[in-house]
Amino acid sequence: MFSGFKATSLQLDDTTIFARVGGTGPPLLLLHGFPETHLMWRDIATALAPHFTVVAADLRGYGQSGCPASSADHSAYAKRAMARDMLQVMKRLGFERFMVAGHDRGGRVAYRLALDHPHEISKVAVLDVIPTAAAWDRADARLALGFWPWSLLAQPEPLPERLVGAAPDAVVDNAIAQWGSTADVFSADVRDAYVDALRDPAHVHAICEEYRAAATVDREHDALDQANARRIGCPLLALWSGEGGLENWYAEEGGPLAIWRKWADRVEGRPVPGGHFFPEEHPRQTAAALLGFFEGEIGE
């Protein structure tokens, strides 16, 4: 996996971030979701490496990245804090301006980067998400049952930490069965790597804090942006599972594109084959979609 990529661990202000870097061309940052790590990009990163300098990073609290101390308001794991991490990572690697694609939780960090750091982000792609505040505002039984981490992992500690820590294999296996469209979405090695990442109590606590932040401070940041008419100015690509909730839940208001157009000026996108894990189920097609969107940066 990640043939030709270099592994690096960067010390930032209050944590360390692990990343793999490879390829040549304009810089492109790839951010993962839950219960994944940077490994989710293993096939896509190598496919994009001939066109871009690709950076696949673990978010703070995930994978091989560090777990800074949490706080009562959960702000240490807000998407704003995670976005600052990634801005520092890219600058340490020599990139003042870059593109970013994020899936699931990484998609939330990606659009926060575009909102908070508009001069540094030239294009953003968000995979199988709508904005956090928009999702919570529309939350109903479908979200609560379909994507249980939203409510379960946001519960006060230590309940979710104890549950996840007691059966990390059950968490990953449930995600594969419930959100994937094929039983073999992850190889045994990748599945085991995701399970192992949930065996460390510090990382489990950090992940729960990230979900608590999404239910509280992230919503506040989003709401303030909307109230102040702050918008994403760079081009935004939204891709979502053609078999998942986003394809149907918001149809009455025009679907994910209509929602994103309330947040961004230049939006394009479409549903794609596969379940929630479509970047791992269909990496070649996902890489082609990302290349088609980001290729305007090649040679610039």
Buried (B, 14 or more C-beta within 10 A) or exposed (E): BBEEBEEBEBEBEEBBBBBBBBBEBBBBBBBBBBBBBBBBBBBBBBBBBEBBBBBBBBBBBBBBBBBBEBEEEBBBBBBBBBBBBBBBBBEBBEBEBBBBBBBBBBBBBBBBBBBBBBEBBBBBBBBBBBBBBBBBEBBEEEBEEBBBBBBBBBBEEEEBBEBBBEEBBEBBBBBBEEBBBEEEBBEEEBBEBBBBBBEEBEBBBBBBBBBBBBBBBBBBBBBEBBEEEBBBBBBBBBBBBBBBBBBEBBEEEEBBBBBBBBBBEEBBBEBBEBBBBBBBBBBEBBBBBBBEBBEEBEEE
